């Protein structure tokens, strides 16, 4: 018996060595070159297993096991999607008695009020960290072909700021700049940026180069991005009634969107991000500055696209505020109010709007005052687009 076992060990070692030599000749990498003396016993066990009915049972049960495993994974995925902590808490509260449910509702209301108070306190602390702008320098306003942009530019000029007037057409920018020089005697730099609705990165880069040539970039303390909610007309006060140039087919637009929707996204979201990237960092380095982003209003794009663009701008502004507040830079979101409802569009509503004294100037003053203070949010009156 001992002699037979010795012969088996020698045979296993020889088989392992011959297999390793064969693998080396074939260029294969050997993970463990040590001889395995018990390989004949494993081979005997493998042969016995192949001849046993257990293999047939495993082969028959493998498809059913695969189906059960896939089904369990699918159920687990659905459970993770639908059973959230909120739904689990609601389901747990539904089986509680009425006094406990009332206590849960009161606790949830208190937690919501506490969270709202904490958020308001955080916003107030960020507003207080904005550095005071004691000396007016230069301010940049986009969308000056629309009433709100022109009013904001005039309010800044009235406070002694040199204004960089940015409009989609050169004639509109020059008309607003000429009016500001005549009314307030300030330095105005008219800039035509027709590509803000097609390629915001290239348009803002060109704008930065023009400001650098005019020696304005290092002294720019305020920028207000006020994209026009509708195409400018002669009633906007710019003296230019011609429609803006059509978008060139070769210009880059967001993929999969019609021209109006893509232009709206690029003008609202892309331009806001590029302006913050170009000028926000410089303001943080100087530890002074203000950034204003106008959201809301109508336009040629669909309501879904405008709502998505406004949501992006508000979220982007909130993150930018938390990032730049330690450096003394304030970020403000200006919300246009929705158009008047049917109850206000009648004779009484028109009389109320007509009796207002210079609504454009009032909203421009309110916008500029909030931006210079460093407020987090400000809402405008309806009817000014």
Steps between C-alpha positions, in 0.01 A plus 500: 500500500783738587676415176184568298454837672861590425449414132189721494694793649779461246249480214324819619829689528606387154162603351521843664856556380417395144196735498721791620757432229227486237359836619846657490550377148164654402590836662240476775556648846500248786336631813640236731790291374521284814402136442158393621538146634128448564388570141432129429263489794325814372476342159347189652247714694417695181444179307276366777300826502450489125362150525270578795137616473592822688632657180171438325313664787726807492461534123123475530476753785741759351243679274247520783766637734596763241138608462454523877821701539399744224153537650644570846736764355211666315285505815788649698551772238128587497501506877789744507329726244151511650559447870679819603543620857210740446260233374610264776437771761155574353411130497618461858300805610187371325474201736544712812202605712349846449677674794836372382425611144417853620823505697693391189339775292589762762857371516534508120362855489743609768790338318399676177479837671838442664656406166351811335631720782844343472504559123393862546769553763760349269392727212514802730848409618617467138348839417679665794836367383483699174759778493362855484554668162614842618633628167300462175709354220361306202190287458397268218135450399383251239168513316498878468278475190213412738334743745631330815862495387486862384340606831766316702776665296346844558466435875867404520603806298298720737709362788824600329600165348660476160270265311592235245182484289462154343227444241432261216532780241763767473242771431303420816814500716615835357155655546486404870859614557428834330196556719693420818778743406248775432297443819774418751835588341656164586746292302313242291648222290252362243564137408306293245477131595269328250638154585371474857207290377713277276847459649524655844859391563634669185283810553612549862862438401474769234333730754784444746757582231321825413486600866868418543587725205290777656676447840170419672542137612714581804247764616178306438314469832143418391341294227128449447388230261150597384414289195208653309184300552372594154653648184562873537286745310498874458296540818793375703649845493813407306410672179541179304192318377666251266483136606821328609698312236398141439716225641751362257469130435875459546485641853499252786168438673412244767442166333147370451318830556324736260659837425294706746539252786872458441554875478304554823707241687825643367402860576379426853707210631813507285552874523445503878760226552752664265462845659553353847801307375657801329431775754404327827849368562655842442253657744583238762872569452435873563263408788224729376225469242135430428335251264134523395298240307150575370259206462136465400292659228373366171665470162499313171611173660266248657391538861676178599834619364468840669405340832796261475738785417372705794536205738857448383582869542360514853687185606818625335469838673446335841814290461694799370385706801630240744828485310565875464351629828822434700681730253255787543311452171120518504274301267138604441215322318242741356163340422268648243142465613263302274272696265179641651209259525168542323362684803763773458498523121171689482431872514585526870831318453600724209414809706719374786793431268459830318493694827838363602780754459772364268466126575826424317696746710339377822586137429850592384558696821374210710718251313817709528441585866461131589809400300718771657381404850585137430149366562447134419156542334279781372169487311384755242150617419305333218471641153862596429662265252 
